[in-house]
Amino acid sequence: MIELSDIEISRDTTSEKYSVEGAETYRPAAARITKFFDGDELVKLVITFDSDREALISAYYFQEGELFFVDKSKTIYHRPKWHNEFNASEISTTSSHFYVKGQSLLKWVDSDLLSIGKSNPYFAEQEKTILSDANLYLAIS
């Protein structure tokens, strides 16, 4: 296991370190990556974005060097963490699960366990985001 704290993720689309999911996080304060290995082979990569109102955890799973599954969980706090009445239990959560083969998104399952098909206008956008972000995170060491 390798942990990388305070990694640099850019919100600028022209940057080599542009993370789509990082840019979508409201006022991100910190990002960290944990990479898990079986011997020399990467099997899991977890990126965590923390902000004053949100936490996004994305887990990328690999087999024989190929991405095959992504699990994203987002927590939205009802008040900012700096607020006097902040309560960590006052939250809303969403999750999405993505099945990948090669350079293609095969299936997307949302928080309500509904399968979202390729005809959904956001499907291609999710596919692009997942593949782009996975490649960025793999390159960070």
BAFI-3210 file (N, C-alpha, C; in Angstrom, 3 decimals, decimal comma, padded with zeros to 6 digits):
// residues 141
n [1|2|3|4|5|6|7|8|9|10|11|12|13|14|15|16|17|18|19|20|21|22|23|24|25|26|27|28|29|30|31|32|33|34|35|36|37|38|39|40|41|42|43|44|45|46|47|48|49|50|51|52|53|54|55|56|57|58|59|60|61|62|63|64|65|66|67|68|69|70|71|72|73|74|75|76|77|78|79|80|81|82|83|84|85|86|87|88|89|90|91|92|93|94|95|96|97|98|99|100|101|102|103|104|105|106|107|108|109|110|111|112|113|114|115|116|117|118|119|120|121|122|123|124|125|126|127|128|129|130|131|132|133|134|135|136|137|138|139|140|141]
n.u [000,842|000,526|000,462|-000,509|-000,481|-002,122|-002,145|-001,581|-004,150|-005,640|-008,000|-008,119|-008,858|-006,944|-004,692|-002,293|-002,837|-005,565|-008,472|-011,546|-013,599|-012,570|-012,747|-015,449|-016,097|-017,259|-015,561|-012,892|-010,636|-008,592|-006,833|-006,229|-004,467|-004,607|-002,877|-003,200|-001,515|-000,898|001,661|003,692|001,673|-000,824|-003,913|-005,979|-007,051|-007,601|-009,096|-009,546|-011,458|-011,712|-013,758|-015,180|-017,871|-018,379|-017,512|-015,800|-015,299|-013,578|-013,130|-011,000|-010,715|-008,475|-007,414|-004,940|-003,610|-005,619|-008,360|-011,418|-013,614|-015,344|-016,111|-017,993|-018,562|-020,368|-020,570|-022,599|-022,520|-024,849|-024,338|-021,527|-018,288|-016,960|-018,921|-020,678|-022,794|-022,323|-022,902|-021,829|-023,473|-025,587|-026,282|-026,315|-026,171|-024,784|-024,210|-022,392|-021,820|-019,546|-018,927|-016,280|-014,635|-011,735|-011,381|-013,928|-017,047|-019,180|-021,434|-023,509|-024,511|-026,726|-027,326|-029,856|-029,851|-030,453|-029,996|-028,160|-028,311|-026,562|-027,985|-028,615|-028,042|-025,841|-024,148|-021,927|-020,370|-019,758|-018,239|-016,001|-015,011|-014,344|-012,343|-010,403|-009,773|-008,875|-006,514|-005,025|-004,726|-003,287|-000,847|000,168|002,612]
n.v [-001,171|002,209|005,507|008,714|011,939|015,144|015,617|017,186|018,384|019,737|022,372|023,496|023,147|023,001|021,984|019,355|017,906|017,858|016,904|015,594|014,750|015,891|018,607|018,875|018,763|020,606|023,395|022,093|021,006|019,266|016,503|013,050|010,039|006,530|003,680|000,270|-002,809|-006,070|-007,870|-006,694|-005,716|-003,352|-003,238|-001,807|001,561|004,341|007,425|010,333|013,149|015,955|018,513|021,620|021,134|018,712|015,257|013,123|009,906|007,795|004,638|002,743|-000,202|-002,762|-005,335|-007,412|-005,151|-003,731|-001,520|-002,336|-001,847|000,780|002,491|004,969|007,243|009,787|012,237|014,696|017,355|018,911|021,335|023,582|022,353|024,089|025,496|026,621|025,003|022,577|019,197|016,042|013,933|014,879|014,496|013,884|011,221|009,794|007,292|005,650|003,054|001,660|-000,336|-001,486|-002,246|-002,714|000,169|001,088|001,972|-000,242|-000,621|001,285|001,893|003,486|005,277|004,396|001,851|001,599|000,759|002,544|003,222|003,219|004,949|007,088|010,541|011,319|009,189|008,774|010,933|010,248|007,957|009,051|010,717|008,847|007,232|009,168|010,336|008,032|007,416|009,731|009,509|007,123|007,937|009,553|009,687]
n.w [000,000|-000,819|000,244|-000,760|000,136|000,072|-002,754|-005,923|-007,714|-010,498|-011,268|-013,623|-016,929|-018,910|-017,821|-017,236|-015,027|-014,609|-013,058|-013,641|-011,860|-009,571|-010,155|-010,123|-007,500|-004,804|-003,776|-003,142|-000,610|000,005|-001,452|-001,698|-002,438|-002,295|-003,036|-003,719|-003,727|-005,090|-004,650|-007,155|-008,651|-009,302|-007,721|-006,671|-006,447|-004,553|-004,429|-002,573|-002,090|-000,141|001,130|002,350|002,405|001,219|000,596|-001,465|-002,496|-004,535|-005,790|-007,696|-009,451|-010,482|-012,718|-013,752|-014,730|-016,006|-015,868|-014,332|-012,708|-011,033|-008,114|-006,758|-004,153|-002,706|-000,239|001,072|003,160|005,289|006,407|006,282|007,293|008,957|010,231|013,151|013,990|012,813|012,056|011,790|011,192|009,772|006,747|003,183|000,916|-002,056|-004,530|-007,114|-009,453|-011,685|-014,457|-016,326|-019,392|-021,150|-022,972|-022,544|-021,103|-019,684|-018,054|-015,887|-012,673|-010,548|-007,371|-006,601|-007,449|-010,095|-013,434|-015,764|-019,072|-022,297|-023,879|-022,320|-021,982|-020,409|-020,234|-022,037|-021,258|-018,598|-019,088|-020,418|-018,368|-016,317|-017,539|-018,237|-015,713|-014,330|-015,742|-015,164|-012,333|-012,164|-013,139|-011,178|-008,728]
ca.u [000,000|001,227|-000,438|-000,012|-001,324|-002,062|-001,736|-001,985|-005,157|-005,972|-009,358|-007,919|-009,006|-005,768|-003,598|-002,089|-003,331|-006,987|-009,336|-012,935|-014,354|-012,040|-013,293|-016,878|-016,228|-017,436|-014,489|-012,037|-009,572|-007,484|-007,021|-005,201|-004,582|-004,029|-002,744|-003,056|-000,821|-000,718|003,011|003,977|000,497|-001,830|-005,238|-006,992|-006,598|-008,678|-008,846|-010,487|-011,511|-012,390|-014,021|-015,902|-019,267|-018,490|-016,438|-015,970|-014,351|-013,685|-012,252|-010,762|-010,237|-007,715|-007,044|-003,921|-003,298|-006,767|-009,468|-012,640|-014,737|-015,166|-017,159|-017,920|-019,473|-020,296|-021,275|-022,831|-022,859|-025,908|-023,711|-020,065|-017,598|-016,534|-020,108|-020,839|-023,790|-022,002|-023,167|-021,359|-024,515|-026,567|-025,672|-026,978|-025,156|-025,088|-023,141|-022,513|-020,932|-019,260|-018,255|-015,459|-013,840|-010,909|-011,580|-015,372|-017,943|-020,180|-022,652|-023,503|-025,601|-026,781|-027,634|-031,117|-029,591|-031,005|-028,992|-028,239|-027,820|-025,812|-028,870|-028,666|-027,128|-024,668|-023,366|-020,645|-019,619|-019,228|-017,190|-014,835|-014,512|-013,725|-011,104|-009,447|-009,329|-008,091|-005,172|-004,340|-004,364|-002,242|000,413|000,633|003,404]
ca.v [000,000|003,489|006,634|009,997|012,986|016,490|015,583|018,357|018,152|021,050|022,658|024,120|022,114|022,931|021,390|017,901|017,310|018,163|015,807|015,989|014,612|016,872|019,913|018,868|018,808|021,987|023,962|021,044|021,464|018,317|015,259|012,050|008,768|005,329|002,627|-001,054|-003,721|-007,498|-007,962|-005,475|-005,380|-002,465|-003,861|-000,837|002,922|005,104|008,859|010,992|014,609|016,533|019,942|022,059|020,674|017,423|014,266|012,213|008,793|006,978|003,469|002,187|-001,578|-003,218|-006,742|-007,563|-003,836|-003,133|-001,035|-003,101|-001,423|002,026|002,701|006,353|007,567|011,214|012,687|016,131|017,785|019,911|022,602|023,514|021,796|025,183|026,115|026,333|023,950|021,428|017,891|015,087|012,958|015,526|014,325|013,177|010,443|009,171|006,419|005,122|001,924|001,638|-001,544|-001,066|-003,257|-002,016|001,618|001,312|001,812|-001,250|-000,488|002,300|001,666|004,651|005,078|003,667|000,564|001,621|000,676|003,654|002,693|004,057|005,946|008,236|011,562|011,479|007,959|009,009|011,870|009,464|007,092|009,899|011,140|007,714|006,833|010,266|010,436|006,838|007,591|010,764|008,979|006,114|008,629|010,261|008,819]
ca.w [000,000|-000,874|000,467|-001,243|000,720|-000,508|-004,153|-006,694|-008,748|-011,037|-011,719|-014,920|-017,967|-019,779|-017,053|-017,327|-013,781|-014,488|-012,658|-013,857|-010,617|-008,625|-010,521|-009,802|-006,050|-004,371|-002,962|-002,569|000,282|-000,022|-002,197|-001,386|-003,157|-001,701|-004,045|-003,119|-004,623|-004,832|-005,195|-007,915|-009,465|-008,717|-007,741|-006,259|-006,247|-003,928|-004,337|-001,676|-002,137|001,010|001,054|003,547|002,336|000,530|000,571|-002,590|-002,479|-005,739|-005,758|-009,028|-009,305|-011,638|-012,808|-014,789|-015,265|-016,687|-015,056|-014,598|-011,870|-010,282|-007,115|-006,290|-003,061|-002,398|000,956|001,104|004,516|005,241|006,776|006,143|008,461|009,826|010,826|014,585|014,188|011,962|012,631|010,785|010,856|008,898|005,431|002,086|000,214|-003,340|-004,995|-008,470|-009,729|-013,110|-014,936|-017,454|-020,087|-022,126|-022,911|-022,674|-019,965|-020,034|-017,268|-014,833|-011,724|-009,660|-005,947|-006,462|-008,095|-011,445|-014,482|-016,704|-020,344|-023,229|-024,476|-021,423|-022,498|-019,557|-020,236|-022,719|-020,422|-017,472|-019,628|-020,658|-017,061|-015,623|-018,209|-018,120|-014,327|-013,988|-016,319|-014,379|-011,014|-012,340|-013,423|-009,973|-007,835]
c.u [000,895|000,195|000,237|-000,965|-001,122|-001,558|-002,280|-002,918|-005,607|-007,448|-009,323|-007,924|-007,802|-004,575|-003,507|-002,674|-004,807|-007,775|-010,774|-013,716|-013,848|-012,598|-014,773|-017,143|-016,267|-016,336|-013,586|-010,897|-008,354|-007,860|-005,883|-005,506|-003,949|-004,038|-002,463|-002,477|-000,916|000,618|003,333|002,766|-000,486|-003,190|-006,349|-006,333|-007,790|-008,256|-009,955|-010,334|-012,304|-012,587|-014,826|-017,349|-019,432|-017,290|-016,760|-014,881|-014,612|-012,655|-012,207|-010,117|-009,613|-007,462|-006,128|-003,657|-004,447|-007,838|-010,713|-013,848|-014,369|-016,379|-016,982|-018,979|-019,271|-021,157|-021,391|-023,288|-023,874|-025,439|-022,209|-019,415|-017,161|-017,699|-020,248|-021,803|-023,555|-022,250|-022,836|-022,423|-025,611|-026,009|-026,675|-025,874|-025,695|-023,929|-023,448|-021,472|-020,787|-018,465|-017,580|-014,769|-013,074|-011,056|-013,057|-016,089|-019,044|-021,516|-022,444|-024,731|-025,578|-027,160|-028,896|-031,057|-030,292|-029,864|-029,225|-027,567|-027,119|-026,681|-029,019|-027,650|-025,850|-023,735|-021,980|-019,756|-018,994|-018,080|-015,896|-014,188|-013,752|-012,387|-010,029|-008,885|-008,491|-006,666|-004,377|-003,863|-003,275|-000,871|000,986|001,383|004,093]
c.v [001,244|004,591|007,919|011,079|014,297|016,483|016,797|017,926|019,537|021,160|023,316|023,053|022,003|022,278|019,886|017,188|017,629|016,897|016,275|015,888|015,570|018,258|020,015|018,905|020,270|022,404|022,896|021,634|020,555|017,103|014,325|010,759|007,669|004,258|001,309|-002,009|-005,157|-007,821|-006,638|-004,975|-004,496|-003,135|-002,882|000,517|003,694|006,566|009,470|012,497|015,076|018,024|020,346|021,585|019,281|016,532|013,327|011,165|007,954|005,861|002,865|000,816|-002,062|-004,720|-006,881|-006,242|-003,110|-002,712|-001,850|-002,626|-000,125|002,191|004,111|006,587|009,039|011,516|014,203|016,484|018,925|021,299|022,468|023,013|022,880|025,847|025,695|025,178|022,745|020,130|016,859|014,068|013,565|015,573|013,757|012,426|009,917|008,249|005,987|004,042|001,815|000,382|-001,197|-002,284|-002,552|-000,520|001,977|001,107|000,854|-000,998|000,545|002,046|002,807|004,273|004,268|002,278|000,451|001,586|001,796|003,203|003,715|005,114|007,187|009,276|011,749|010,265|008,183|009,954|011,142|008,575|007,887|010,322|010,018|007,349|007,905|010,359|009,228|006,965|008,642|010,190|007,916|006,769|009,343|009,288|009,633]
c.w [000,000|-000,688|000,009|-000,749|-000,007|-001,943|-004,884|-007,814|-009,206|-011,398|-013,097|-016,006|-018,885|-019,084|-017,295|-016,118|-013,540|-014,183|-012,805|-012,557|-009,551|-008,887|-010,173|-008,298|-005,607|-003,398|-002,326|-001,741|000,205|-000,862|-001,820|-002,140|-002,316|-002,785|-003,327|-004,159|-004,145|-005,476|-005,872|-008,692|-008,700|-008,842|-007,371|-006,050|-005,684|-003,871|-003,493|-001,826|-000,928|000,764|002,271|003,555|001,746|000,807|-000,584|-002,510|-003,715|-005,651|-007,154|-008,847|-010,615|-011,557|-014,006|-015,507|-015,945|-015,681|-015,387|-013,781|-011,156|-009,375|-006,563|-005,225|-002,690|-001,177|000,899|002,518|004,435|005,669|006,527|007,433|009,442|010,553|012,290|014,855|013,273|012,719|011,546|010,393|009,963|007,485|004,425|001,359|-001,117|-003,686|-006,419|-008,648|-011,242|-013,458|-016,248|-018,072|-021,188|-021,938|-023,043|-021,348|-020,399|-019,347|-016,171|-013,974|-010,716|-008,230|-005,706|-007,095|-009,453|-012,447|-015,482|-017,993|-021,216|-023,890|-023,590|-021,894|-021,667|-019,583|-020,847|-021,908|-019,224|-017,937|-019,817|-019,340|-016,373|-016,234|-018,086|-016,700|-013,912|-014,518|-015,570|-013,057|-011,097|-012,510|-012,194|-009,069|-006,774]
res [m|i|e|l|s|d|i|e|i|s|r|d|t|t|s|e|k|y|s|v|e|g|a|e|t|y|r|p|a|a|a|r|i|t|k|f|f|d|g|d|e|l|v|k|l|v|i|t|f|d|s|d|r|e|a|l|i|s|a|y|y|f|q|e|g|e|l|f|f|v|d|k|s|k|t|i|y|h|r|p|k|w|h|n|e|f|n|a|s|e|i|s|t|t|s|s|h|f|y|v|k|g|q|s|l|l|k|w|v|d|s|d|l|l|s|i|g|k|s|n|p|y|f|a|e|q|e|k|t|i|l|s|d|a|n|l|y|l|a|i|s]
***
